Each structure stands twice: as structure tokens, then as C-alpha cells.
């Protein structure tokens, strides 16, 4: 199978594996080759609902967000049906899953996940593709980013975030301290260079572990590093080394949750460092 075919199959498998209360959420999940929204919507409405449809839809245009220009796009259609109508197709009725619940489950399963070892799905947007009294179809779009920084960043030789977490290292500005002065009648400005100043480095992403207890251990290790006043070397995923770093602040940016497919415990986070000697 082609590389794109393997990618489609991997995402179809992820959607099909989503469970709620120990049972599969979707009755049918399929791949589809037509990116036209009307034809894709017509196709998914012929499938047994709740249904999912994964469509390769090309690459992002040059006027898209800079961070994902040129990346492949996948569109995931999600359909919910309830013949009683009213709010039930969207909200569910306690027996059938409503569209809103399905959207959350699919987004949790796909956004930020690694597929084919080095591809990460990035949610772009979400919208309603079709709705009537008994049926609703939603559309989620994802960019597919090829991940190069698979190695976990380290601090004092330890992978603080764990081996399976998703961590992006953002390096702040290198700033020099200077003093400038001028003399009357003399063109130009004289400047004294007073040396380099500290800079901020942030780890940002999602802590992942196979269980709550394993994630608790990771968080405890991070909090111990924050409490340690010592300065240590940091090495990021690109093998760049930053000496004399201190760990300042650990922020849980959202609530902890559980991945609906793998069951992993997930914690969005930021970890703030200061490099004392640039």
C-alpha cells in the first residue's frame, strides 16, 4: 500500500477503536477517496450510523497558517442519527451517542496523536457539513506533520516528561545587556557591551503515561526539579545543549483526561526554565 494509503488506514483504525463503556462507539468506519464535501456527506449518510469517514484531502495552501503550510490534510466526517429527531441527533438520548459526544471522542483520539511512528495529527478546524431533523454530519480537518524531534528532551540527564510524552521545546531570545552614550558635536553612538543576560526556555505539550499512577510519578519528578535550586544542562530533541538552566515553573494548562483509544492518562502542560548563562 502507498504511504498515503497506510496513513488513511492508520487513522481509520484509530477511529474504529474508540470505545465508550467498553463497547465500540462507531457502527461503521471507512476510508473514502473523494474530497468533495457533498459527495463525502452523501456517502457517509449511506453508512450505518454512528459512522466515521476518513478522507485524504490534499495539502494546505500557501495562505494557510505558517506552522502547517504544505502538510497533508485529512478530513474526518462524523455522522450521528436519531429517528426521533429534535435535539437527539446532536445531544444523544442516553442510548445513542449524539454528534457532540462523538466530536469530543474523535478529537481526543486524533489531535496530537502519533501515527506511522513519525506523523502527528494536528487539528485545524471543525464545522457542520449537513443537518436535518434526524441526522447530523460534522467535519473535522487535520494536518499531518512529519515529526523529526522524536527523542525526549532531558534536564540534568533525565527525560523529565517521560519517554512517550509530546514535548515541543521553545527557546527564547538571546539578549545582550548594553549601555549607550554620545558626546555633543560627535556623530554616532558609543556602546558598552555588559555581557549576555538570561533567557527563557519552555517545554510545551502533553504528558502521557500508561496509567494515572505512572503520570503521577512523572508529575512528582517534575515538581522535584522545580524545587531544586541547582542549575543543570538541558538537551532538547534536536541535540541542542543549553548549560546552566534552572527549572522555574510547572503549569498544568488543562484538566487531566484519558485517551479514548489507548486509555493513556494525558496532561497538557508547560514547564518553564531560565538559562542563567547564555
N, C-alpha and C positions, 0 to 999 in steps of 0.2 A: 504494500500500500504506500501511497505518496506521503510526504511529510505532512501536508495539509489534511490528508485523509486520516493519518494517525492522530493529529490534533483534534479533529472533529470527533473521532471515536472515543478519545480520552474524555472529552467534555460530555459526550452523550452518556458515557459510563458514570461520570460523577453525578449528573442529574438523575439518572435512573437509580442510583444508590441512595438517594435521600430518603430517610425514614422518619416517621413520627409514631411514637408509642410502639416501636418495634416492627412496624409494617411499612412497605414502600408507599410513598406519597403519590407517585405518578402511576397511572394505569398504562400509559404508553409514552415512550420517548424515542425520538428518531432523528436522523440527520436529514438535511434537505439541501438541494443544490441551487435553488432559485432565490436570489436576494430580493426579488420584487415583493414588497410588503403585502400587497393584495393577494398575490398567489400563495405566498407563505401562510398568510392568515387563513385563506380558503383551505389549504392543506391541513393545517393543524385542527381546524374545526371538524375535519372528517375523521380525526383520531379520537379514540375513547378518552374522554376527559376524566380526571385531570391529565393533561398532556404537556409534553415539552418537545420543542423542536430546535435543533442546533443548526445554524446556517453560517457557512463561511461567506462573508460579505465584502471582501476586498481589503484594501489598505486605506488608512486615514489620509486625507488630503493634506496638502501643504498648509492650508489655513486652519488646521486643527490645532489643539493645544500643543505647545512646543515639546512637552515631555513625552508625547506619544506619536509624533509625526512619523509616517512611514511604516508603522506597525500594522500587522494583520488585524482585521476585525472579525469578531464572531458575534452573531446576533442570536439570542436565545428567546424564543417565543414560549409563553406560558399561558395555557388556557384553563379556565375553570367554568363549570356548568352546573346549573341547578334549575330544574324544570319548574320549580315553584316561583321562580322569578324574584322580584323585589330586590332586596339587598343581598340575598343569599349567594348569587354568583361571586360577588366581591367579598362579602364578610364571612361566608360559610354559615352552616346551620348546626354545628356541633357534631355532625356525622360526615359531611363532605367538606373538604378543605376549600376555603374561599380564596379568591385571587390574591387578596392582600397577604394572607399567610404564605401562599406559595411564593410570592415575590420575595418575602423575607428569607424563606428557606433556601431558595436558589441563590440569592445574593450572598448569604452566609457561606454557602458551599463553594462558590466560584470566585468571589472577589478576593484577590491576593493569593490564590492557591497556585502551587507549582504543578505543572503537568509536563509530561515528557522530560522530566529531570530538570530542564533549564528554561522552561517557559512559564511566565507568570501572567495570570489574567488580571486585568485592571478594569474595573467598572468605569464606563464613560457616562452613560445616561440611561433613563428608563422612561417609558411612555405607554399610553394606552393605544393599542393597534386596532381594536374592534370591541364593540359592546352592544348588546341588545338586552331584552328583558330577561333572558335566561342564560346568556353566555357572555364571557368577557375574555379578551386576549390581550396580554401585556407583552411588551417588547423590552428586553434588556440588551444593551450593547457593551461589548468588552473588547479592549485592545489586548494584544498578545505580545508581551515584552520578553525578549530573549535575555535571560539573566546571566551576567558574567560573574557577579560577586557572590558566588555560592559559598565561599568559605566564611565561617563565622568570625566577626571581629573579636579581638582579645584586648583585655586590660590586665596588666601585670601577669601576662601569660595565660589568663583564664578566659574562656568564652562565657562571659557573664550572662548573656542572653540565652545560652543553651545552643545546642547544635542544630535544632530544627526550626528555630525562630526566623522570622523575616525581619532583617535589620538593614536599614539604609543609614550610612554614616555621612553626615553633612558637616563639612569643615568650614569654619567661619573665616573671617578676614584676618590676614596678617597685617598688623598695624605698627608703624614706627612712631615713636614719640619725638617731636621736634620743637625747636624754638626758633622763630624767625625775627629778624630786626633789620632796620635800614638806617642809613645816615642821610641827613639833609644834603641835597645837592649831588648825591651819588646815585646813579641809576642802579636798579637791581635790588634784590633782597638777599641778605645773608642768613644762612640757616645752620643751626647746630643740630646734629643728629644725636639724640639722647638714648638711643637703643630701642630694641623691639619690646612690645608690650604683649600681654596675654591675649589669647583668642579662644573663642567658644567652639566646641565640637559637640554635636548632638547625634545620638543614636535614636532613630525613629522607626517604628514599625510595629510588629505584633509578636509578643512572646507566645510560643507554642510548646505544649508538652502533652504527653500521652494521658495524663490524669491530673486532677486537681492537686494531689499531693506532690507530684513532680513539679508542677508550676509553682506551688508554694515554696518549694526548695529553691527554685530559680529566683523568685522574688526576694527570698530571705538573703540569698547570696548577694544580690544587687544592693539591698539595703545595708548589708555589712560593708560593702565597698563605699557607699555614701558616707558611712560613719567613720571610715578610716581617713585620717588627715594626710596620709602619705601621698607622694607624687610618684607615678609609675608610667611605664611606656605603654602606649596604645598602638595596636596594629590593626588597620582596617581590612576590609575584604579584598582590597586591591594591593595588599602588601605594603602600603604606605605606613611608615612608622612615625609616631609623634611622642617625643620624650617629655617627661615632667608634666604629666597630666594628673589632675585630681578629679574625683567623681563628686559632683556637687548636688545633684537633684534627680530623683526618680519620680516620674509622673505617670500615673495610670490615666490615660486620656479618655477612656470609655470604660463601661462596665465589662467585667469578665463574661464570657459566653462559651458555649460549646459548639464545635463544628458539627453540623447535622449529618455529615457523611462519615468522617473518621472518628468522631467522638472526642477529638483532642480538646483540651482546655486552651482557650485563647484569651489573651490580654493585650489590647492596644496600649502602647507605652511610648514615652520619651525618656531618655537618660542623658543628662546634661553634664558635660565635662568642661574644665578650663585647662588649657595648656599654659603653664606658667612661664615657660621659657621657649619661645618660638625660634 
